[in-house]
Amino acid sequence: MNKIITAEQILQYCLENLNGTVLTESWGEKGIFYNPNGKLKRGVYILTVKEKDGDNDKGSNLDREGIFRVNLGVRKKTFTEMFGIVPVRPSKGEVVDMPYDFTEVDKILPHPVYAWMSWICVLNPSERTFEKLKPLINEAYEYAKEKYEKRKGK
């Protein structure tokens, strides 16, 4: 059987394997930020885990029992290779205009709200899906390090 990975296991994987990362809890979600030595106030987002719907983010129906969503930002090139296009930004409280069921579990999908920023997500990933997600997490990490260097220089 292909068992589900827990949110805590995903966060722990990031903290153990991505140097210079910190766990931050805010806005009802847990986030992994790149922020070596706490040089920036928050750091740069790598990945978040969200366990409930928000006012402007209901597209995944996270209020279902036991459902959580892993979110991460990848490069625009990777996003378009995976999904064809980067959609336009949706209106406040709406989801992106893409032909996906954003409530589907164990499938890598565009983020229902932040796909326009090349964010992807997966609800309740299995071990198999998490293995597919790991290279994308690494890409998000490398991308965050680049953004960090630009912000640190300001």
DSSP file (Angstrom, degrees, kcal/mol; ACC not computed):
  #  RESIDUE AA STRUCTURE BP1 BP2  ACC     N-H-->O    O-->H-N    N-H-->O    O-->H-N    TCO  KAPPA ALPHA  PHI   PSI    X-CA   Y-CA   Z-CA
    1    1 A M              0   0    0      0, 0.0     2,-1.1     0, 0.0     0, 0.0   0.000 360.0 360.0 360.0 145.8    0.0    0.0    0.0
    2    2 A N        -     0   0    0    125,-0.0     2,-0.0   124,-0.0     0, 0.0  -0.772 360.0-153.2 -95.9  93.0    1.1    3.5   -0.8
    3    3 A K        -     0   0    0     -2,-1.1   124,-2.1   123,-0.1     2,-0.2  -0.266  15.7-104.8 -76.4 155.5    0.8    5.3    2.6
    4    4 A I  B     -A  126   0A   0    122,-0.2     2,-0.3   123,-0.1   122,-0.3  -0.511  26.8-133.1 -76.2 139.7    0.1    9.0    3.1
    5    5 A I        -     0   0    0    120,-2.9     2,-0.1    -2,-0.2    -1,-0.0  -0.728  25.8-124.3 -87.3 142.0    3.0   11.2    4.3
    6    6 A T     >  -     0   0    0     -2,-0.3     4,-1.7     1,-0.1     5,-0.1  -0.477  15.7-116.4 -85.9 160.7    2.0   13.5    7.2
    7    7 A A  H  > S+     0   0    0      1,-0.2     4,-2.4     2,-0.2     5,-0.2   0.902 117.6  54.4 -58.4 -41.8    2.4   17.3    7.1
    8    8 A E  H  > S+     0   0    0      1,-0.2     4,-2.6     2,-0.2    -1,-0.2   0.880 105.1  52.7 -62.8 -38.6    4.9   16.9   10.0
    9    9 A Q  H  > S+     0   0    0      2,-0.2     4,-2.3     1,-0.2    -1,-0.2   0.883 109.9  48.9 -64.8 -37.4    7.0   14.4    8.0
   10   10 A I  H  X S+     0   0    0     -4,-1.7     4,-2.0     2,-0.2    -2,-0.2   0.933 112.9  46.3 -67.5 -46.3    7.2   16.9    5.1
   11   11 A L  H  X S+     0   0    0     -4,-2.4     4,-2.4     1,-0.2    -2,-0.2   0.911 113.7  49.2 -62.3 -42.3    8.2   19.8    7.3
   12   12 A Q  H  X S+     0   0    0     -4,-2.6     4,-2.4     2,-0.2     5,-0.2   0.894 107.0  55.5 -64.4 -40.5   10.8   17.6    9.0
   13   13 A Y  H  X S+     0   0    0     -4,-2.3     4,-1.9     1,-0.2    -1,-0.2   0.933 110.1  46.7 -56.0 -46.7   12.2   16.5    5.7
   14   14 A C  H  X S+     0   0    0     -4,-2.0     4,-2.3     1,-0.2    -2,-0.2   0.937 112.2  48.5 -62.9 -48.0   12.7   20.1    4.7
   15   15 A L  H  < S+     0   0    0     -4,-2.4     6,-0.2     1,-0.2    -1,-0.2   0.852 116.7  43.4 -62.6 -34.7   14.4   21.1    7.9
   16   16 A E  H  < S+     0   0    0     -4,-2.4    -1,-0.2    -5,-0.2    -2,-0.2   0.767 124.4  32.5 -81.0 -26.5   16.7   18.1    7.9
   17   17 A N  H  < S+     0   0    0     -4,-1.9     2,-0.7    -5,-0.2    -2,-0.2   0.569 105.8  67.4-112.0 -11.6   17.6   18.3    4.2
   18   18 A L  S >< S-     0   0    0     -4,-2.3     3,-1.0    -5,-0.2    -1,-0.2  -0.886  77.8-139.5-117.1 101.6   17.6   22.0    3.2
   19   19 A N  T 3  S+     0   0    0     -2,-0.7    -3,-0.1     1,-0.2    -2,-0.0  -0.244  82.4  23.7 -60.5 141.2   20.4   23.9    5.0
   20   20 A G  T 3  S+     0   0    0      1,-0.3    15,-2.9    -5,-0.1     2,-0.3   0.650  90.7 136.1  81.9  16.3   19.5   27.4    6.3
   21   21 A T  E <   -B   34   0B   0     -3,-1.0     2,-0.3    13,-0.2    -1,-0.3  -0.682  32.6-168.1-101.0 153.5   15.8   26.7    6.7
   22   22 A V  E     -B   33   0B   0     11,-2.3    11,-2.6    -2,-0.3     2,-0.5  -0.960  21.1-124.4-134.6 152.7   13.5   27.6    9.5
   23   23 A L  E     -B   32   0B   0     -2,-0.3     2,-0.4     9,-0.2     9,-0.2  -0.857  30.5-178.9 -97.8 129.5    9.9   26.7   10.4
   24   24 A T  E     -B   31   0B   0      7,-2.8     7,-3.5    -2,-0.5     2,-0.5  -0.990  15.8-151.7-129.8 137.9    7.5   29.6   10.8
   25   25 A E  E     +B   30   0B   0     -2,-0.4     2,-0.3     5,-0.2     5,-0.2  -0.946  36.2 132.8-111.4 123.9    3.8   29.4   11.8
   26   26 A S  E >   +B   29   0B   0      3,-2.4     3,-1.9    -2,-0.5    -2,-0.1  -0.980  55.7  22.2-162.5 157.4    1.6   32.2   10.6
   27   27 A W  T 3  S-     0   0    0     -2,-0.3     3,-0.1     1,-0.3    -1,-0.0   0.799 127.9 -59.7  52.5  33.4   -1.8   32.9    8.9
   28   28 A G  T 3  S+     0   0    0      1,-0.2    23,-0.7    22,-0.1     2,-0.3   0.713 119.6  89.0  72.6  19.9   -3.0   29.5   10.0
   29   29 A E  E <  S-BC  26  50B   0     -3,-1.9    -3,-2.4    21,-0.2     2,-0.4  -0.955  72.0-121.8-143.0 164.2   -0.3   27.6    8.1
   30   30 A K  E     -BC  25  49B   0     19,-2.2    19,-2.9    -2,-0.3     2,-0.4  -0.905  31.7-167.4-107.9 134.2    3.2   26.3    8.7
   31   31 A G  E     -BC  24  48B   0     -7,-3.5    -7,-2.8    -2,-0.4     2,-0.6  -0.940  21.0-143.5-127.8 145.8    6.0   27.5    6.4
   32   32 A I  E     -BC  23  47B   0     15,-3.5    14,-2.6    -2,-0.4    15,-1.5  -0.932  29.3-174.8-102.4 121.3    9.6   26.6    5.6
   33   33 A F  E     -BC  22  45B   0    -11,-2.6   -11,-2.3    -2,-0.6     2,-0.7  -0.877  28.7-126.2-116.3 147.4   11.6   29.6    4.9
   34   34 A Y  E     +BC  21  44B   0     10,-2.9    10,-1.9    -2,-0.3   -13,-0.2  -0.861  53.4 138.0 -88.4 116.6   15.2   30.0    3.7
   35   35 A N    >   -     0   0    0    -15,-2.9     3,-2.1    -2,-0.7   -15,-0.1  -0.374  34.8-161.4-159.5  68.2   16.7   32.3    6.3
   36   36 A P  G >  S-     0   0    0      0, 0.0     3,-1.3     0, 0.0     4,-0.1  -0.333  81.1  -3.3 -60.8 132.3   20.2   31.3    7.4
   37   37 A N  G 3  S-     0   0    0      1,-0.2   -17,-0.0     2,-0.1     0, 0.0   0.650 115.0 -85.7  60.6  17.8   21.3   32.9   10.7
   38   38 A G  G <  S+     0   0    0     -3,-2.1    -1,-0.2   -18,-0.1     5,-0.1   0.813  79.1 152.3  60.2  32.3   18.0   34.8   10.8
   39   39 A K    <   +     0   0    0     -3,-1.3     2,-0.3     3,-0.1    -2,-0.1   0.840  59.5  50.4 -67.7 -34.4   19.4   37.7    8.6
   40   40 A L  S    S-     0   0    0     -4,-0.1     4,-0.1     1,-0.1   112,-0.0  -0.693  93.0-113.8-100.9 159.0   16.0   38.7    7.1
   41   41 A K  S    S-     0   0    0     -2,-0.3    -1,-0.1     1,-0.1    -6,-0.0   0.935 107.7  -5.1 -56.8 -48.6   12.9   39.3    9.2
   42   42 A R  S    S-     0   0    0      1,-0.2     2,-0.2    -8,-0.1    -1,-0.1   0.693  93.6-138.6-115.4 -31.4   11.1   36.3    7.8
   43   43 A G        -     0   0    0    -10,-0.1     2,-0.5    -5,-0.1    -1,-0.2  -0.654  41.3 -51.0  96.7-162.4   13.3   34.8    5.1
   44   44 A V  E     -C   34   0B   0    -10,-1.9   -10,-2.9    -2,-0.2   100,-0.1  -0.962  56.3-111.1-119.8 128.4   12.1   33.6    1.7
   45   45 A Y  E     +C   33   0B   0     -2,-0.5   -12,-0.2   -12,-0.2     3,-0.1  -0.251  40.0 162.3 -54.1 135.9    9.2   31.1    1.4
   46   46 A I  E     -     0   0B   0    -14,-2.6    27,-0.8     1,-0.4     2,-0.3   0.612  67.5 -11.0-113.3 -48.5   10.2   27.6    0.1
   47   47 A L  E     -CD  32  72B   0    -15,-1.5   -15,-3.5    25,-0.2    -1,-0.4  -0.995  56.0-161.5-155.3 146.2    7.1   25.6    1.1
   48   48 A T  E     -CD  31  71B   0     23,-2.5    23,-2.8    -2,-0.3     2,-0.5  -0.948   9.8-149.1-130.2 157.3    3.9   25.9    3.2
   49   49 A V  E     -CD  30  70B   0    -19,-2.9   -19,-2.2    -2,-0.3     2,-0.4  -0.994  16.7-169.9-123.3 123.7    1.5   23.4    4.7
   50   50 A K  E     +CD  29  69B   0     19,-2.7    19,-2.7    -2,-0.5   -21,-0.2  -0.951  13.4 178.2-118.6 131.6   -2.1   24.6    5.0
   51   51 A E        +     0   0    0    -23,-0.7     2,-0.3    -2,-0.4    16,-0.2   0.384  64.9  34.7-116.1   1.4   -4.7   22.6    6.9
   52   52 A K  S    S-     0   0    0    -24,-0.3    -1,-0.1    17,-0.1    11,-0.1  -0.993  85.5 -93.4-152.2 156.6   -7.8   24.8    6.6
   53   53 A D        -     0   0    0     -2,-0.3     2,-0.2     5,-0.1     5,-0.2  -0.317  36.8-150.9 -65.2 151.2   -9.5   27.1    4.2
   54   54 A G  B >   -H   57   0C   0      3,-2.0     3,-1.4     1,-0.0     8,-0.1  -0.727  33.2 -95.6-115.3 170.9   -8.8   30.8    4.3
   55   55 A D  T 3  S+     0   0    0      1,-0.3     3,-0.1    -2,-0.2    -2,-0.0   0.866 126.5  26.7 -54.2 -40.1  -11.0   33.7    3.4
   56   56 A N  T 3  S+     0   0    0      1,-0.2    37,-0.4     2,-0.0    -1,-0.3   0.176 118.3  62.7-110.0  16.5   -9.4   34.0   -0.1
   57   57 A D  B <   +H   54   0C   0     -3,-1.4    -3,-2.0     1,-0.1    -1,-0.2  -0.657  49.6 124.7-145.9  82.8   -8.3   30.3   -0.4
   58   58 A K    >   +     0   0    0     -2,-0.2     3,-1.5    -5,-0.2     5,-0.1   0.326  41.3 106.1-117.4   2.9  -11.2   27.8   -0.5
   59   59 A G  T 3  S+     0   0    0      1,-0.3    43,-0.2    35,-0.1    -1,-0.1   0.694  82.0  45.3 -63.1 -22.7  -10.4   26.1   -3.8
   60   60 A S  T 3  S-     0   0    0     43,-0.1    -1,-0.3    -3,-0.1    -2,-0.1   0.481 100.4-129.8 -99.1  -3.4   -9.0   22.9   -2.2
   61   61 A N    X   +     0   0    0     -3,-1.5     3,-1.2     1,-0.1    -2,-0.1   0.961  38.6 173.1  52.2  56.6  -11.8   22.5    0.3
   62   62 A L  T 3   +     0   0    0      1,-0.3     5,-0.3    -8,-0.1    -1,-0.1   0.571  59.9  82.5 -73.6  -9.2   -9.2   22.0    3.1
   63   63 A D  T 3   +     0   0    0     -5,-0.1    -1,-0.3   -11,-0.1     2,-0.1   0.470  66.8 111.7 -76.7   1.5  -11.9   22.0    5.8
   64   64 A R  S X  S-     0   0    0     -3,-1.2     3,-1.7     1,-0.1     2,-0.1  -0.454  87.3 -84.0 -70.0 149.1  -12.5   18.3    5.1
   65   65 A E  T 3  S-     0   0    0      1,-0.3    -1,-0.1    -2,-0.1    -2,-0.1  -0.318 108.5  -2.0 -56.7 124.2  -11.5   15.9    7.8
   66   66 A G  T 3  S+     0   0    0      1,-0.2     2,-0.4   -15,-0.1    -1,-0.3   0.594  96.0 135.8  75.4  11.8   -7.8   15.0    7.7
   67   67 A I    <   +     0   0    0     -3,-1.7     2,-0.3    -5,-0.3    -1,-0.2  -0.792  21.8 164.9 -99.6 135.2   -7.0   17.1    4.5
   68   68 A F        -     0   0    0     -2,-0.4    56,-1.8    -5,-0.0     2,-0.4  -0.957  22.8-140.8-139.2 160.8   -3.9   19.2    4.2
   69   69 A R  E     -DE  50 123B   0    -19,-2.7   -19,-2.7    -2,-0.3     2,-0.5  -0.985   2.7-149.8-128.5 133.0   -2.1   20.9    1.3
   70   70 A V  E     -DE  49 122B   0     52,-2.8    52,-1.7    -2,-0.4     2,-0.4  -0.863  21.8-169.8 -96.4 131.4    1.6   21.3    0.6
   71   71 A N  E     +DE  48 121B   0    -23,-2.8   -23,-2.5    -2,-0.5     2,-0.3  -0.964  11.3 163.5-126.1 138.7    2.4   24.4   -1.5
   72   72 A L  E     -DE  47 120B   0     48,-2.2    48,-3.2    -2,-0.4     2,-0.5  -0.994  31.9-122.9-154.1 152.5    5.6   25.5   -3.1
   73   73 A G  E     - E   0 119B   0    -27,-0.8    46,-0.2    -2,-0.3     2,-0.2  -0.818  29.1-178.7 -98.5 130.1    6.9   27.9   -5.7
   74   74 A V        -     0   0    0     44,-2.7     2,-0.1    -2,-0.5    62,-0.0  -0.691  39.5 -76.6-115.9 172.4    8.8   26.6   -8.7
   75   75 A R     >  -     0   0    0     -2,-0.2     4,-2.5     1,-0.1     3,-0.2  -0.371  40.8-117.5 -68.0 149.6   10.4   28.4  -11.6
   76   76 A K  H  > S+     0   0    0      1,-0.2     4,-2.7     2,-0.2     5,-0.2   0.871 115.4  56.2 -55.8 -39.5    8.0   29.6  -14.3
   77   77 A K  H  > S+     0   0    0      2,-0.2     4,-2.0     1,-0.2    -1,-0.2   0.918 109.0  45.9 -60.2 -44.7    9.8   27.3  -16.9
   78   78 A T  H  > S+     0   0    0     -3,-0.2     4,-2.0     2,-0.2    -2,-0.2   0.923 111.8  51.9 -64.5 -44.2    9.1   24.3  -14.7
   79   79 A F  H  X S+     0   0    0     -4,-2.5     4,-2.8     1,-0.2     5,-0.3   0.930 111.2  46.2 -59.3 -46.5    5.5   25.3  -14.1
   80   80 A T  H  X S+     0   0    0     -4,-2.7     4,-2.2     1,-0.2    -1,-0.2   0.854 109.9  54.3 -68.8 -32.6    4.8   25.7  -17.8
   81   81 A E  H  < S+     0   0    0     -4,-2.0    -1,-0.2    -5,-0.2    -2,-0.2   0.874 116.2  39.8 -63.6 -35.7    6.5   22.4  -18.6
   82   82 A M  H  < S+     0   0    0     -4,-2.0    -2,-0.2    -5,-0.1    -1,-0.2   0.879 134.3  16.3 -80.0 -39.3    4.1   20.8  -16.1
   83   83 A F  H  < S-     0   0    0     -4,-2.8     2,-0.9    -5,-0.2    -3,-0.2   0.379  93.1-120.5-124.8   2.3    0.9   22.6  -16.8
   84   84 A G  S  < S+     0   0    0     -4,-2.2     2,-0.3    -5,-0.3    -4,-0.1  -0.256  83.5  25.0  91.9 -50.2    1.2   24.3  -20.2
   85   85 A I  S    S-     0   0    0     -2,-0.9    -2,-0.0    -6,-0.2    -3,-0.0  -0.950  70.5-120.3-142.9 160.6    0.6   27.9  -19.1
   86   86 A V        -     0   0    0     -2,-0.3    30,-0.1    30,-0.1    -6,-0.0  -0.945  43.9-135.0 -98.3 121.2    0.9   30.2  -16.2
   87   87 A P        -     0   0    0      0, 0.0    31,-0.1     0, 0.0     2,-0.1  -0.176  19.7 -95.7 -73.8 168.1   -2.6   31.5  -15.6
   88   88 A V        -     0   0    0      9,-0.1     9,-0.3     1,-0.1    28,-0.2  -0.443  52.7 -85.6 -76.4 158.6   -3.6   35.1  -14.9
   89   89 A R        -     0   0    0     27,-0.1    -1,-0.1    -2,-0.1    25,-0.1  -0.451  48.7-127.2 -65.4 130.2   -4.1   36.2  -11.3
   90   90 A P        -     0   0    0      0, 0.0     6,-0.1     0, 0.0     3,-0.1  -0.349  27.5 -94.1 -76.0 161.1   -7.7   35.4  -10.1
   91   91 A S    >   -     0   0    0      4,-0.2     3,-2.5     1,-0.2     0, 0.0  -0.324  63.8 -70.1 -65.6 157.8  -10.0   37.9   -8.6
   92   92 A K  T 3  S+     0   0    0      1,-0.3    -1,-0.2    -3,-0.1     3,-0.1  -0.260 124.1  11.5 -54.1 128.9   -9.9   38.1   -4.8
   93   93 A G  T 3  S+     0   0    0    -37,-0.4    -1,-0.3     1,-0.3   -35,-0.2   0.410 109.4 106.2  83.1  -2.0  -11.5   34.9   -3.3
   94   94 A E    <   -     0   0    0     -3,-2.5    -1,-0.3    19,-0.1     2,-0.3  -0.550  66.1-120.8-103.4 170.2  -11.6   33.1   -6.7
   95   95 A V        -     0   0    0     -2,-0.2    18,-0.2     1,-0.1    -4,-0.2  -0.731  39.0 -87.4-106.0 160.9   -9.4   30.3   -8.1
   96   96 A V        -     0   0    0     16,-2.9     2,-1.5    -2,-0.3    -1,-0.1  -0.270  42.5-108.7 -63.1 152.7   -7.3   30.4  -11.2
   97   97 A D  S    S+     0   0    0     -9,-0.3    -9,-0.1     2,-0.1    -1,-0.1  -0.655  71.8 125.7 -87.3  85.2   -8.9   29.5  -14.5
   98   98 A M        -     0   0    0     -2,-1.5     2,-2.1     2,-0.2    -3,-0.0  -0.985  69.7-110.4-141.3 149.0   -7.3   26.1  -15.2
   99   99 A P  S    S+     0   0    0      0, 0.0     2,-0.3     0, 0.0    -2,-0.1  -0.347  75.0 114.9 -82.4  62.1   -9.0   22.8  -15.9
  100  100 A Y        -     0   0    0     -2,-2.1     2,-1.0    12,-0.0    -2,-0.2  -0.943  68.0-127.2-130.0 150.8   -8.1   21.0  -12.6
  101  101 A D    >   -     0   0    0     -2,-0.3     3,-1.9     1,-0.1   -41,-0.0  -0.846  24.3-167.4 -92.1 100.0  -10.0   19.6   -9.7
  102  102 A F  T 3  S+     0   0    0     -2,-1.0    -1,-0.1     1,-0.3     7,-0.1   0.479  81.7  63.5 -72.5  -1.3   -8.2   21.4   -6.9
  103  103 A T  T 3  S+     0   0    0      2,-0.1    -1,-0.3    20,-0.0     2,-0.2   0.468  75.3 117.0 -96.9  -3.8   -9.8   19.2   -4.3
  104  104 A E    <   -     0   0    0     -3,-1.9    19,-0.6     1,-0.1     3,-0.4  -0.443  58.6-138.4 -69.9 132.4   -8.1   16.0   -5.7
  105  105 A V  B    S+f  123   0B   0      1,-0.2    19,-0.2    -2,-0.2     3,-0.1  -0.544  73.3  18.4 -90.5 157.1   -5.8   14.3   -3.3
  106  106 A D  S    S+     0   0    0     17,-3.9     2,-0.4    -2,-0.2    -1,-0.2   0.805  96.0 108.2  59.3  36.8   -2.4   12.8   -4.0
  107  107 A K  S    S-     0   0    0     -3,-0.4     2,-0.5    16,-0.3    16,-0.5  -0.987  72.4-120.3-142.8 132.0   -1.8   14.6   -7.3
  108  108 A I        +     0   0    0     -2,-0.4    14,-0.2    14,-0.1    -3,-0.0  -0.604  47.8 167.6 -73.3 123.4    0.6   17.4   -8.1
  109  109 A L  E     -G  121   0B   0     12,-3.1    12,-2.8    -2,-0.5     2,-0.1  -0.826  42.7 -88.7-130.8 163.5   -1.6   20.3   -9.2
  110  110 A P  E     -G  120   0B   0      0, 0.0    10,-0.3     0, 0.0     5,-0.1  -0.500  58.9 -96.5 -65.4 149.9   -1.3   24.0   -9.9
  111  111 A H     >  -     0   0    0      8,-2.4     4,-1.1     1,-0.1   -15,-0.2  -0.527  30.8-130.7 -67.3 135.0   -2.0   26.0   -6.7
  112  112 A P  T  4 S+     0   0    0      0, 0.0   -16,-2.9     0, 0.0    -1,-0.1   0.763  99.5  15.4 -63.7 -25.0   -5.7   27.1   -6.9
  113  113 A V  T >4 S+     0   0    0    -18,-0.2     3,-0.5   -56,-0.1   -19,-0.1   0.751 131.3  42.2-112.6 -43.3   -4.9   30.7   -6.0
  114  114 A Y  G >4>S+     0   0    0      1,-0.2     3,-1.7     2,-0.1     5,-1.5   0.153  73.1 108.8-100.7  19.3   -1.2   31.2   -6.5
  115  115 A A  G ><5S+     0   0    0     -4,-1.1     3,-2.4     1,-0.3    -1,-0.2   0.826  72.1  68.4 -60.1 -29.9   -0.6   29.4   -9.8
  116  116 A W  G < 5S+     0   0    0     -3,-0.5    -1,-0.3     1,-0.3   -27,-0.1   0.712  99.9  48.9 -63.2 -18.5   -0.1   32.8  -11.4
  117  117 A M  G < 5S-     0   0    0     -3,-1.7    -1,-0.3   -29,-0.1    -2,-0.2   0.159 128.1-101.8-101.7  15.3    3.1   33.0   -9.3
  118  118 A S  T < 5S+     0   0    0     -3,-2.4   -44,-2.7     1,-0.2     2,-0.4   0.837  70.6 153.9  66.4  36.1    4.1   29.5  -10.5
  119  119 A W  E   < -E   73   0B   0     -5,-1.5    -8,-2.4   -46,-0.2   -46,-0.3  -0.765  22.8-168.1 -93.5 143.0    3.1   27.8   -7.2
  120  120 A I  E     -EG  72 110B   0    -48,-3.2   -48,-2.2    -2,-0.4     2,-0.3  -0.743   4.2-171.8-119.6 170.3    2.1   24.2   -7.2
  121  121 A C  E     -EG  71 109B   0    -12,-2.8   -12,-3.1    -2,-0.2     2,-0.3  -0.972  15.1-158.0-155.1 167.8    0.5   22.0   -4.6
  122  122 A V  E     -E   70   0B   0    -52,-1.7   -52,-2.8    -2,-0.3     2,-0.5  -0.942  17.4-138.3-151.8 134.7   -0.5   18.5   -3.6
  123  123 A L  E    S-Ef  69 105B   0    -19,-0.6   -17,-3.9   -16,-0.5   -16,-0.3  -0.818  80.6 -18.9 -93.7 129.0   -3.2   17.4   -1.1
  124  124 A N  S    S-     0   0    0    -56,-1.8    -1,-0.2    -2,-0.5   -55,-0.1   0.899  83.7-149.1  43.3  65.4   -2.3   14.6    1.2
  125  125 A P        -     0   0    0      0, 0.0  -120,-2.9     0, 0.0    -1,-0.1  -0.346   1.3-136.5 -66.5 141.9    0.6   13.2   -0.8
  126  126 A S  B  >  -A    4   0A   0   -122,-0.3     4,-2.7     1,-0.1  -122,-0.2  -0.352  34.7 -96.3 -81.3 172.8    1.4    9.5   -0.7
  127  127 A E  H  > S+     0   0    0   -124,-2.1     4,-1.9     1,-0.2     5,-0.1   0.916 127.1  51.4 -56.3 -43.5    5.0    8.2   -0.4
  128  128 A R  H  > S+     0   0    0      1,-0.2     4,-1.3     2,-0.2    -1,-0.2   0.918 112.3  44.4 -62.2 -45.6    5.1    7.8   -4.1
  129  129 A T  H  > S+     0   0    0      1,-0.2     4,-1.7     2,-0.2    -1,-0.2   0.868 109.5  56.7 -68.9 -36.1    3.9   11.3   -4.8
  130  130 A F  H  X S+     0   0    0     -4,-2.7     4,-1.7     1,-0.2    -1,-0.2   0.879 102.8  55.0 -62.7 -36.8    6.2   12.8   -2.2
  131  131 A E  H  < S+     0   0    0     -4,-1.9    -1,-0.2     1,-0.2    -2,-0.2   0.890 109.2  47.5 -61.8 -38.2    9.2   11.2   -4.0
  132  132 A K  H  < S+     0   0    0     -4,-1.3     4,-0.5     1,-0.2    -1,-0.2   0.793 111.3  52.7 -70.2 -28.5    8.0   13.0   -7.2
  133  133 A L  H  X S+     0   0    0     -4,-1.7     4,-2.5     1,-0.2     3,-0.5   0.772  89.8  78.3 -77.7 -27.8    7.7   16.2   -5.1
  134  134 A K  H  X S+     0   0    0     -4,-1.7     4,-2.4     1,-0.3    -1,-0.2   0.882  93.0  47.8 -55.4 -45.8   11.2   16.1   -3.7
  135  135 A P  H  > S+     0   0    0      0, 0.0     4,-2.0     0, 0.0    -1,-0.3   0.861 113.1  50.5 -64.3 -30.6   13.0   17.4   -6.8
  136  136 A L  H  > S+     0   0    0     -4,-0.5     4,-2.5    -3,-0.5    -2,-0.2   0.859 108.3  51.5 -72.7 -35.6   10.4   20.2   -7.0
  137  137 A I  H  X S+     0   0    0     -4,-2.5     4,-2.2     2,-0.2    -1,-0.2   0.911 109.6  50.8 -63.3 -41.7   11.1   21.0   -3.3
  138  138 A N  H  X S+     0   0    0     -4,-2.4     4,-2.6    -5,-0.2    -2,-0.2   0.897 109.6  50.0 -63.6 -39.4   14.8   21.2   -4.1
  139  139 A E  H  X S+     0   0    0     -4,-2.0     4,-2.7     2,-0.2    -2,-0.2   0.927 110.0  50.3 -63.1 -44.2   14.0   23.5   -7.0
  140  140 A A  H  X S+     0   0    0     -4,-2.5     4,-2.3     1,-0.2    -2,-0.2   0.876 111.0  50.9 -60.8 -37.3   11.9   25.7   -4.7
  141  141 A Y  H  X S+     0   0    0     -4,-2.2     4,-2.1     2,-0.2    -2,-0.2   0.937 111.4  45.5 -64.8 -49.3   14.8   25.7   -2.2
  142  142 A E  H  X S+     0   0    0     -4,-2.6     4,-1.7     1,-0.2    -2,-0.2   0.894 113.9  50.3 -62.9 -39.7   17.4   26.8   -4.8
  143  143 A Y  H  X S+     0   0    0     -4,-2.7     4,-2.2     1,-0.2    -1,-0.2   0.896 109.2  51.3 -64.9 -41.7   15.0   29.4   -6.1
  144  144 A A  H  X S+     0   0    0     -4,-2.3     4,-2.6     1,-0.2    -1,-0.2   0.872 106.1  55.2 -64.1 -37.4   14.5   30.8   -2.6
  145  145 A K  H  X S+     0   0    0     -4,-2.1     4,-2.1     2,-0.2    -1,-0.2   0.901 108.0  49.1 -63.2 -39.8   18.2   31.0   -2.1
  146  146 A E  H  X S+     0   0    0     -4,-1.7     4,-1.7     2,-0.2    -2,-0.2   0.929 112.6  47.0 -64.1 -45.0   18.5   33.1   -5.2
  147  147 A K  H  X S+     0   0    0     -4,-2.2     4,-2.5     1,-0.2     5,-0.2   0.887 109.7  55.2 -63.7 -38.9   15.7   35.4   -4.0
  148  148 A Y  H  X S+     0   0    0     -4,-2.6     4,-3.1     1,-0.2     5,-0.2   0.923 105.2  51.4 -59.4 -46.3   17.3   35.6   -0.6
  149  149 A E  H  X S+     0   0    0     -4,-2.1     4,-1.4     1,-0.2    -1,-0.2   0.885 111.2  48.5 -61.1 -39.2   20.6   36.8   -2.0
  150  150 A K  H  < S+     0   0    0     -4,-1.7     4,-0.4     2,-0.2    -1,-0.2   0.918 115.3  43.9 -67.0 -42.9   18.8   39.6   -3.9
  151  151 A R  H >< S+     0   0    0     -4,-2.5     3,-1.2     1,-0.2    -2,-0.2   0.883 110.2  55.2 -69.2 -38.5   16.8   40.7   -0.8
  152  152 A K  H 3< S+     0   0    0     -4,-3.1    -1,-0.2     1,-0.3    -2,-0.2   0.849 103.0  57.2 -63.9 -33.2   19.8   40.5    1.4
  153  153 A G  T 3<        0   0    0     -4,-1.4    -1,-0.3     1,-0.2    -2,-0.2   0.629 360.0 360.0 -73.8 -13.1   21.7   42.8   -0.9
  154  154 A K    <         0   0    0     -3,-1.2    -1,-0.2    -4,-0.4    -2,-0.2   0.470 360.0 360.0 -83.3 360.0   19.0   45.5   -0.6
